Amino acid sequence: MTWIMSLPDGGTVESDDFLLSDLETIEKETGEYWSTMNVLRTAKVARAFLRVAYQRTGRDPADVDLLTMKFLKSCFDFRADDEAPAEAEGTAADPTKGRTSRSSSGGARRSTSGPRPSAGSND
């Protein structure tokens, strides 16, 4: 899975381009394993991903702390791995499950949060 980050100046960075050292830094900063990181689940992970993206594009990583929630919600896109079967889309492995797509002016797929039923519901 790949997180695509749209930066304020219009540039983009893909998490697939992060170095292993970048992922280790994010793991240390967030306390999460790289394979379970979801930028839509916790601001700590989103911030760490954006700091790496800023650093890799020559921006000051400290500027991430000046971003608004509005920007944060709009800057991340998710793309499943190419080798994932089409029927796997929307499964538990997809962090955008339960989210509704909306188009953006840049043509990239954007998502918004929707309610999710709890896994252990006794309804």
N, C-alpha and C positions, 0 to 999 in steps of 0.2 A: 504494500500500500504506500502511496505517496501523498504527502501533504504539499500543496502548491500554495506559496505565500505571495500575494500581490502586495508590493511595497508602495508607500505613499507617492513615489515619483513615477509609478507605472511599471517599474521593473518587476520581474518575478524570480523566485528562487524555489527549487524543488528539494524536498527533504532527501530524495534519492542521491542528490549531489553532496550531501554532508559527508565529511570524513568520519572514520571510526573515532578519531579523537574528539570530534564534535559531539558524537552520540554519547561518548563517555562523559563529556562535560555536562551534557543535558541530564544524563542519569544521575550524576553527582548532585547537580543543582536541584533536581526535582524529587529524587528518591524513587523514581519509576524506572522499570526496564524498558529498553527501546522498543521491544516488540509489543508492548501494551500501551505505549504513549498515545494519547488522544488529545489533540489541541482543543477539541470542543468540550472536553470533560472538565478540564482544570486550567485556570488562568496561569498557574505556575508552569505548566508544560507549554502553553501557547507563548508565554513570555520567553521561555528558554529557547524555543524554536526560532522566534523572531530575533532574539539576540544573536544567534548563530547566523541567521540570514543577513542581518545588518553587518556583522563583522565580515562575512564572506564577500559582501559587495562594497566594502570600504566605508561603510557608515559607522557612526558611533553607536555601539550597542546600548549605551546608557539612554539614547533617545527613545528606545522602546518604552521606557517608563512614562513617556509623555503622550503616548497614544491613547485615544479614547476607546471606550467600549464599542461605540458605533463602528470605528475602524476595525477593531479586533474581530467583530462579528462578520465583517465583509471581506476580510483579507485571506481567509483560509478556504481552500477547495480540497476535496479528496478525490483521488483517482485510484481505483483498485488496480492491482497488478495485472498486466496483460494476460498472464497465463491462468488467471482465475476463471473458472467456467462461468458463463453468463447466468446460469441459474443460481450461482452463489451470491449475486448482487442482492442486497437487502437482508442477508443473513447476519447472525450475531458477529461474524468477523468483520462486517462492514460498520464502521463507526458512525456512519450517517444514517443507519437504520432508523426509521421512524421520522425522518426529516423530509421536508417537501422541497423540491427544486424550484428555483426561480431564476430567470435569466438576468444577466447583468449587461451593462453597456459594453464591456470588454468581450462579450461572447463566451466567457468561461462559465462553467456550471457553478452556481452558488447554492447554498442550502440554508434553511432556517429550522430552528428547533421545533419539535412538536412533542406533545405529551407521550410518555412511554409507560406502558403498564409494567408493574413490578413483576419480576420473574417468579416470585414465590407467592403470588396472590392466591388467596383462598376463596375467591368470589364464586 
